[in-house]
Every structure is written in structure tokens, then in C-alpha cells.
Amino acid sequence: MNSLLDHVRRHADLYADRFGYAPTPFPGLGVVRQLQPGELQVAVQKPLIAICLQGRKRVTMGTSSFDYGAGEALVITADVPTISQITEASPAAPYYALALELDAAVLRALSAEADLGAVDTAPVRIQPADPDVTDAALRLMRLLDRPAAQPVLAEGLLRELHYWMLTGRHGAAIRGLGAADSHADRIARAVAQIRQNFASALRIADLAEVARMSESSFHQHFRAITTLSPLQFQKQLRLIEARRLMLTQGAAIAHAAHAVGYESVPQFTRDYARLFGTPPGRDMRDARLSA
């Protein structure tokens, strides 16, 4: 684990952006660094595994909160809204984590070959990091120093990383993602459609068709898996994207509202304050002062 921390620390210290995120050349894999406890961050997460290597973090989904620290892994197996906060970090001992978005296509291919057990449908869980997973992650991070080897070895190591997650102690939590044509798989197709077109008007009939479900069945399974209705899911995506536009691109409030599909700026302001706890103008001022 210490070797993995060393490689994550070196990459994050060199490449982390002002939000503390440093991508890697490998699809879906990035590292996180934070120098102090932070503000609440709202997001609609994609399925992922995040391995904490130093510091602590709290993630809340609905009425449930999950605290995890060094040596533990956060596993999220559905597109769910979360509120997260770094709770332990300092310049002397920053928060470091490695995060990988789970590739459903790779999981499906592996599921067809592997002998798998039961499925745990809980969308968020904390577990000790699996040694086989951290070993594969370490070998992948070592490739950062050997760019000539990346085109040859990276894809295989990513596949191996998914294999150990699927068959190890994290497996029960993510096996539903590898089950072809399961309810989770069908809802994931509809979620991808919403993510791609979140600024457009939502047609439930079209989404139900993508999921190959009746509208009533689609509503039921969508809420069971994501904890939100399709309209609530779209609204959170819109507000999160608007906040990103204002924070990273300096977009004006009205411009950000219209860019994500709002016709009414006052309605946008009300929805924004409900989700983030403060109106967008004050939120941007606080962000500039914090920066």
C-alpha cells in the first residue's frame, strides 16, 4: 500500500489541478489530492471504486453516511447522487486517493468467462482495499514512468484490475454491472442517454424504450437503482454542470442556466440554492474568496 501511495503522491503533486484531481493516460483512472478538509461537494457519481491511501473522507447518499480512510475502498455501483467531504487532510499529510470508473463493457466480458457468486444490490459500500486490486493498481501506476510500455500493457492491466474487483471482496457489489440485460444494465443505458442530453427536454417514453421497459416499470427500477426519479436525476445533472461552468469557465449565472437547459433564471436560482445550500451568486463569491 505504501508503494501505491508513493506513486499516487508523486503523480498528484505534479499534475493535480486546482480542484485536486490529476488524470492519468489510462481510461477512467485518476488520482486525488487535497491539502485541507474541504467544503461539501455534490455530484451524481458514475460507478467507481476509490481507494483512500491517506487522510479520510465522508460520503453521504440519502440518509446514509459512509466514512473511509487509508486502506479502505469506496465502491459505488450505480449512478447515484452523493455529497462528499474530505474530513482529514493537511499540507503535511494531504488526502490522497486513487479512483477508477468501472467499465461495464469490460465487466460484462469478464463475467461471461468467470465463475461468479451472488450479487449485492447496495449502491454504495465501504470495504478494506483488496490486496489483488491494489497490486494491479500499483503496476498500472508504475507504467506512468514507462510510456513506451503503455500501449502494450495498459489495456491488459486495466482488464486485470477489473477482474480482481469482480472476483475479490468487492465482487458482490459490482457483479450487477457485469450482468447483461439486467435491470441495472437497462437503467444504465437510460442514464447514459440522460447524461448525454441533460440540457434537452426529457421524454420518459423514449427513456423507457431505451431501457426496454414499460414506463411504470422504468420509473420503479430507475428510482430503486439511482434513488431519484428521472426528472430529479436530470435536474441534479443540470445544476452540477452549471456550477462547473461558473467555477471553471467564469460563466455568468444566466448563461450557465440557459446552457444547461433552464428557461427561467429565477427557477434556476431556487433549484441551485436547494441543492447546494446557497444561491449561485454567493456560492461563486465564496469560491473566489476560498481560491
Backbone torsions as a table, in degrees:
resi	resn	phi	psi	omega
1	MET	NA	-37.2	179.9
2	ASN	-64.4	-37.6	178.4
3	SER	-64.6	-40.8	177.3
4	LEU	-63.7	-42.3	176.5
5	LEU	-59.0	-42.6	-179.2
6	ASP	-60.5	-43.5	-178.7
7	HIS	-70.8	-39.5	177.8
8	VAL	-65.5	-43.9	179.9
9	ARG	-58.8	-46.5	-177.1
10	ARG	-63.2	-43.8	-179.4
11	HIS	-68.3	-43.0	-178.6
12	ALA	-65.9	-42.0	-178.5
13	ASP	-64.1	-29.0	-179.6
14	LEU	-84.4	-36.0	-165.4
15	TYR	-123.8	-2.9	-178.3
16	ALA	-61.3	136.1	177.2
17	ASP	-81.8	-173.8	-174.5
18	ARG	-70.7	-9.9	174.4
19	PHE	-96.3	0.6	175.4
20	GLY	89.8	9.5	-176.8
21	TYR	-107.2	134.4	177.1
22	ALA	-125.9	109.6	177.6
23	PRO	-71.3	165.8	172.9
24	THR	-119.8	171.7	177.2
25	PRO	-71.6	-5.2	-174.2
26	PHE	-96.5	130.2	-173.6
27	PRO	-54.6	126.6	174.8
28	GLY	81.4	-6.0	-175.1
29	LEU	-104.8	129.4	177.0
30	GLY	-149.6	169.5	178.5
31	VAL	-126.0	156.3	-174.3
32	VAL	-126.1	138.3	173.9
33	ARG	-135.4	132.9	173.5
34	GLN	-134.3	137.0	-175.0
35	LEU	-94.5	-8.0	-179.9
36	GLN	-158.6	159.2	175.0
37	PRO	-55.3	142.9	-170.0
38	GLY	-119.6	177.3	177.5
39	GLU	-73.2	166.6	176.8
40	LEU	-67.9	134.1	178.8
41	GLN	-116.8	123.2	179.6
42	VAL	-98.4	134.1	179.0
43	ALA	-153.4	154.8	166.5
44	VAL	-101.2	101.7	-172.4
45	GLN	-75.1	146.7	165.9
46	LYS	-87.0	161.6	176.1
47	PRO	-55.6	130.6	-176.8
48	LEU	-159.0	167.7	167.6
49	ILE	-125.1	132.3	178.0
50	ALA	-123.1	121.5	-179.2
51	ILE	-102.9	116.7	178.0
52	CYS	-80.5	129.9	-178.2
53	LEU	-111.4	-21.6	176.9
54	GLN	-162.0	141.1	-178.3
55	GLY	90.5	-167.2	179.1
56	ARG	-143.7	156.0	-179.7
57	LYS	-144.2	149.2	174.8
58	ARG	-119.3	132.9	177.9
59	VAL	-123.1	130.1	179.9
60	THR	-116.7	132.3	174.4
61	MET	-129.2	113.1	-176.5
62	GLY	64.2	-123.2	-179.8
63	THR	-98.5	3.2	-178.1
64	SER	-104.6	135.1	176.9
65	SER	-117.5	145.3	-177.5
66	PHE	-130.5	122.0	175.9
67	ASP	-105.3	135.1	176.1
68	TYR	-145.5	153.9	-175.7
69	GLY	-139.3	-163.8	-174.0
70	ALA	-54.6	131.8	179.9
71	GLY	89.1	-1.1	-180.0
72	GLU	-114.6	156.0	-178.3
73	ALA	-122.0	135.0	171.0
74	LEU	-94.3	124.2	178.6
75	VAL	-115.7	120.9	177.1
76	ILE	-116.2	123.5	-170.6
77	THR	-113.9	12.6	176.9
78	ALA	-152.2	163.0	174.6
79	ASP	-74.6	98.3	-174.9
80	VAL	-128.1	147.6	176.2
81	PRO	-75.7	133.0	179.0
82	THR	-133.9	154.6	170.0
83	ILE	-118.3	122.4	-175.8
84	SER	-124.8	157.9	-179.4
85	GLN	-155.9	129.4	170.9
86	ILE	-70.9	125.4	-176.4
87	THR	-108.9	-15.1	179.9
88	GLU	-142.7	112.1	178.8
89	ALA	-169.0	151.6	177.3
90	SER	-156.7	162.0	176.2
91	PRO	-57.2	-33.0	179.8
92	ALA	-76.5	-30.8	-179.6
93	ALA	-139.7	77.2	-177.2
94	PRO	-63.8	161.5	170.2
95	TYR	-78.5	127.9	175.5
96	TYR	-128.9	138.2	176.9
97	ALA	-149.2	155.4	173.8
98	LEU	-114.6	132.1	-176.4
99	ALA	-127.8	136.4	178.1
100	LEU	-130.0	121.7	171.7
101	GLU	-71.3	129.8	-177.3
102	LEU	-74.3	132.6	-178.7
103	ASP	-94.7	106.4	-175.9
104	ALA	-61.8	-34.6	-179.6
105	ALA	-65.6	-41.3	177.6
106	VAL	-66.0	-42.6	179.0
107	LEU	-62.2	-38.8	178.8
108	ARG	-65.1	-42.7	-179.8
109	ALA	-63.9	-41.6	179.4
110	LEU	-68.9	-37.3	-179.7
111	SER	-62.4	-31.8	179.5
112	ALA	-69.9	-21.5	-176.8
113	GLU	-102.6	-28.4	-172.4
114	ALA	-93.2	155.0	174.4
115	ASP	-92.2	105.9	-170.1
116	LEU	-107.7	160.1	180.0
117	GLY	-101.4	-149.8	-175.1
118	ALA	-72.1	166.4	-179.7
119	VAL	-110.6	137.3	173.3
120	ASP	-106.7	119.6	-172.6
121	THR	-85.8	-2.0	178.7
122	ALA	-60.3	125.1	-173.6
123	PRO	-74.9	-20.4	-179.9
124	VAL	-135.1	135.4	176.4
125	ARG	-155.5	156.6	177.0
126	ILE	-115.0	133.3	177.7
127	GLN	-143.1	157.6	170.3
128	PRO	-59.3	142.7	179.4
129	ALA	-64.0	134.5	-178.9
130	ASP	-75.5	127.6	-178.8
131	PRO	-56.5	-37.4	178.5
132	ASP	-65.7	-36.3	178.4
133	VAL	-67.4	-47.2	-178.5
134	THR	-67.0	-32.8	177.7
135	ASP	-65.3	-45.1	178.2
136	ALA	-65.3	-38.2	178.2
137	ALA	-64.4	-38.9	178.7
138	LEU	-63.6	-44.4	179.5
139	ARG	-65.0	-32.4	176.3
140	LEU	-69.0	-44.2	179.1
141	MET	-64.2	-32.8	178.0
142	ARG	-63.4	-27.0	178.6
143	LEU	-65.0	-18.1	177.8
144	LEU	-59.3	-28.6	179.5
145	ASP	-87.4	-2.6	-176.8
146	ARG	-133.0	70.8	-174.9
147	PRO	-58.3	-30.3	-179.7
148	ALA	-65.9	-25.7	-178.6
149	ALA	-87.1	-14.8	-174.2
150	GLN	-60.4	-46.4	-179.3
151	PRO	-63.8	-23.8	-177.0
152	VAL	-87.5	-40.4	-168.2
153	LEU	-108.1	-24.7	-170.4
154	ALA	-61.3	-45.6	-177.0
155	GLU	-61.1	-42.0	179.4
156	GLY	-65.8	-38.4	179.1
157	LEU	-69.1	-37.3	175.5
158	LEU	-63.3	-40.3	177.9
159	ARG	-65.3	-41.7	177.9
160	GLU	-62.5	-41.1	179.3
161	LEU	-59.5	-43.5	177.6
162	HIS	-65.6	-36.1	179.8
163	TYR	-62.6	-46.2	-178.6
164	TRP	-66.9	-32.8	175.9
165	MET	-67.9	-39.3	-176.0
166	LEU	-71.7	-33.0	-174.3
167	THR	-105.3	-9.3	-178.6
168	GLY	-93.9	-156.3	-174.7
169	ARG	-67.3	-18.2	176.7
170	HIS	-86.8	-6.7	-169.0
171	GLY	-60.1	-45.1	-177.0
172	ALA	-58.3	-30.3	-177.3
173	ALA	-76.0	-27.5	-172.6
174	ILE	-112.8	0.7	-176.2
175	ARG	-65.6	-28.3	177.2
176	GLY	-61.0	-29.6	178.6
177	LEU	-69.3	-24.6	-179.3
178	GLY	-93.9	-1.1	-179.3
179	ALA	-87.2	112.5	-178.0
180	ALA	-63.9	134.0	175.4
181	ASP	63.0	22.7	172.2
182	SER	-75.3	170.2	176.0
183	HIS	-58.6	-40.8	179.2
184	ALA	-61.9	-40.0	-179.9
185	ASP	-66.9	-41.2	-179.9
186	ARG	-67.1	-43.2	178.5
187	ILE	-65.8	-35.1	178.4
188	ALA	-60.4	-35.4	178.2
189	ARG	-66.7	-40.0	177.7
190	ALA	-68.1	-39.7	178.0
191	VAL	-61.2	-42.3	178.1
192	ALA	-59.7	-38.0	177.8
193	GLN	-64.8	-42.7	179.3
194	ILE	-65.4	-44.2	-179.6
195	ARG	-59.6	-39.5	-177.0
196	GLN	-72.5	-30.0	-173.9
197	ASN	-126.7	36.9	-171.8
198	PHE	-65.5	-21.0	-179.2
199	ALA	-83.9	-7.9	-178.5
200	SER	-95.2	161.5	177.1
201	ALA	-61.4	140.0	-175.4
202	LEU	-91.6	127.5	176.2
203	ARG	-113.9	107.5	-176.4
204	ILE	-60.7	-37.1	-179.3
205	ALA	-60.7	-40.2	179.3
206	ASP	-66.7	-41.1	179.8
207	LEU	-66.7	-40.8	177.9
208	ALA	-62.1	-36.3	178.0
209	GLU	-66.6	-41.5	177.1
210	VAL	-59.9	-39.3	-179.8
211	ALA	-81.9	-6.9	-177.6
212	ARG	55.7	52.0	177.7
213	MET	-136.3	160.9	168.2
214	SER	-70.3	162.4	-178.1
215	GLU	-63.6	-40.1	-179.2
216	SER	-66.6	-42.6	178.7
217	SER	-65.9	-38.9	178.9
218	PHE	-61.0	-48.2	178.6
219	HIS	-56.6	-46.1	-176.7
220	GLN	-62.2	-49.4	-176.4
221	HIS	-74.5	-32.0	178.5
222	PHE	-62.3	-47.3	-179.8
223	ARG	-68.0	-37.6	-179.4
224	ALA	-63.1	-35.9	-175.4
225	ILE	-88.2	-40.6	-174.9
226	THR	-99.8	-13.0	-175.1
227	THR	73.7	1.7	-179.3
228	LEU	-126.7	159.6	167.1
229	SER	-76.4	161.7	177.7
230	PRO	-56.0	-40.2	179.9
231	LEU	-67.2	-40.2	176.7
232	GLN	-64.6	-39.3	178.4
233	PHE	-61.5	-47.4	179.1
234	GLN	-61.1	-41.0	-178.7
235	LYS	-61.9	-43.5	-179.9
236	GLN	-65.6	-40.1	176.1
237	LEU	-58.8	-44.2	-179.2
238	ARG	-61.7	-45.9	-176.6
239	LEU	-68.4	-39.2	178.4
240	ILE	-65.2	-41.5	178.5
241	GLU	-67.2	-39.1	177.5
242	ALA	-61.5	-42.8	178.2
243	ARG	-61.6	-41.2	177.7
244	ARG	-61.2	-42.8	179.6
245	LEU	-61.5	-40.8	-178.6
246	MET	-72.6	-37.9	-177.5
247	LEU	-76.2	-43.5	-172.6
248	THR	-94.5	-26.4	-176.8
249	GLN	-115.4	-1.5	179.1
250	GLY	68.2	24.9	-178.4
251	ALA	-65.1	142.3	174.5
252	ALA	-68.1	158.0	-176.2
253	ILE	-57.9	-48.5	-177.8
254	ALA	-63.5	-40.9	-179.9
255	HIS	-63.2	-45.1	-179.9
256	ALA	-63.3	-41.3	179.9
257	ALA	-60.5	-48.7	-178.6
258	HIS	-68.6	-34.1	-177.7
259	ALA	-64.3	-29.4	-178.8
260	VAL	-98.8	6.3	172.0
261	GLY	108.3	2.4	177.3
262	TYR	-80.2	136.2	173.2
263	GLU	-93.4	-27.2	-177.3
264	SER	-111.3	117.4	177.5
265	VAL	-66.9	-41.6	176.0
266	PRO	-58.5	-40.5	177.4
267	GLN	-64.1	-41.5	176.6
268	PHE	-58.1	-45.6	-178.9
269	THR	-62.0	-41.1	179.0
270	ARG	-65.3	-46.5	-179.5
271	ASP	-63.8	-39.7	-179.3
272	TYR	-62.0	-46.5	-179.1
273	ALA	-64.0	-36.0	179.2
274	ARG	-66.2	-39.1	-176.9
275	LEU	-78.8	-45.7	-173.0
276	PHE	-99.4	-5.0	175.5
277	GLY	83.8	1.8	-180.0
278	THR	-158.3	148.7	179.5
279	PRO	-63.5	156.6	-175.3
280	PRO	-60.5	-38.6	-179.7
281	GLY	-61.6	-45.8	179.5
282	ARG	-68.1	-37.7	179.4
283	ASP	-61.2	-42.5	179.7
284	MET	-68.1	-39.1	177.7
285	ARG	-63.4	-43.5	178.6
286	ASP	-62.7	-39.4	-179.6
287	ALA	-64.8	-40.4	179.4
288	ARG	-66.6	-39.8	178.8
289	LEU	-66.0	-40.5	179.0
290	SER	-63.9	-40.8	179.7
291	ALA	-65.7	NA	NA
